[in-house]
Amino acid sequence: MAAKQLADLTGKPVAEVKAAGEELVKNYQAGGGGIRIIKNSNKYQMVSAPENASLVRDFIKDETSGELTRPSLEALTIIAYRGPISKLDLDRIRGVNCALILRNLLLRGLVEARQDKTKNDIYYNVSFDFIRFLGISDVKELPDYEKLSQDDSLERILADDA
């Protein structure tokens, strides 16, 4: 996150945020814990400590290479047939919070997120990798795409929840 953005969020001057950022970088480095703060120009980011790299790599590998869970497949199917779709609408359709599922699908490269600044929301759609993996050239080639993408039962569910 940029120092300017942090300053805007906290209502503090940029110089004060930069000084605090430098202090945090030093404190996290000296603390020897599993988290570090790194600085690149005027941006700061929390990262895992370099000595944990193999552990993090194994964790990410497990999350991105294993089979998809049933809830992940359900969410991916909804995104494929109804995308672009907001997280809120996806949550309403599935009846549960889909944040972790979306994170996993994003990590795997199966979905893409796009910010809609006019609606101030993020919309999800399937990625080219998803389409390529299925061996199709267009999402409209999915089975029963025309019928399922136009079914208004989901709109009725969403309207009832609103």
HUBELHU-V861517 format. One record per residue. N is the residue number from 1. NEAR is the number of other ideal C-beta (glycine too) atoms within 12 Angstrom. Layout:
n:N near:NEAR
n:N near:NEAR
This chain:
n:1 near:20
n:2 near:19
n:3 near:29
n:4 near:20
n:5 near:16
n:6 near:27
n:7 near:22
n:8 near:14
n:9 near:13
n:10 near:16
n:11 near:10
n:12 near:18
n:13 near:15
n:14 near:20
n:15 near:15
n:16 near:16
n:17 near:27
n:18 near:23
n:19 near:17
n:20 near:22
n:21 near:33
n:22 near:20
n:23 near:17
n:24 near:24
n:25 near:25
n:26 near:16
n:27 near:16
n:28 near:24
n:29 near:19
n:30 near:12
n:31 near:14
n:32 near:13
n:33 near:16
n:34 near:16
n:35 near:21
n:36 near:25
n:37 near:27
n:38 near:22
n:39 near:26
n:40 near:14
n:41 near:12
n:42 near:19
n:43 near:19
n:44 near:27
n:45 near:21
n:46 near:18
n:47 near:21
n:48 near:21
n:49 near:20
n:50 near:16
n:51 near:14
n:52 near:18
n:53 near:15
n:54 near:13
n:55 near:15
n:56 near:18
n:57 near:15
n:58 near:14
n:59 near:16
n:60 near:19
n:61 near:14
n:62 near:15
n:63 near:22
n:64 near:21
n:65 near:15
n:66 near:15
n:67 near:12
n:68 near:23
n:69 near:17
n:70 near:12
n:71 near:23
n:72 near:29
n:73 near:20
n:74 near:22
n:75 near:39
n:76 near:38
n:77 near:32
n:78 near:37
n:79 near:38
n:80 near:35
n:81 near:28
n:82 near:34
n:83 near:34
n:84 near:27
n:85 near:36
n:86 near:27
n:87 near:33
n:88 near:22
n:89 near:29
n:90 near:40
n:91 near:24
n:92 near:24
n:93 near:29
n:94 near:30
n:95 near:16
n:96 near:16
n:97 near:16
n:98 near:32
n:99 near:20
n:100 near:18
n:101 near:32
n:102 near:34
n:103 near:21
n:104 near:27
n:105 near:38
n:106 near:30
n:107 near:24
n:108 near:30
n:109 near:20
n:110 near:33
n:111 near:38
n:112 near:24
n:113 near:27
n:114 near:21
n:115 near:15
n:116 near:16
n:117 near:9
n:118 near:7
n:119 near:13
n:120 near:10
n:121 near:18
n:122 near:24
n:123 near:26
n:124 near:36
n:125 near:29
n:126 near:38
n:127 near:26
n:128 near:17
n:129 near:18
n:130 near:29
n:131 near:23
n:132 near:15
n:133 near:16
n:134 near:21
n:135 near:10
n:136 near:17
n:137 near:11
n:138 near:15
n:139 near:28
n:140 near:19
n:141 near:16
n:142 near:25
n:143 near:15
n:144 near:14
n:145 near:21
n:146 near:13
n:147 near:13
n:148 near:19
n:149 near:24
n:150 near:14
n:151 near:17
n:152 near:13
n:153 near:14
n:154 near:22
n:155 near:18
n:156 near:13
n:157 near:20
n:158 near:22
n:159 near:12
n:160 near:11
n:161 near:15
n:162 near:10
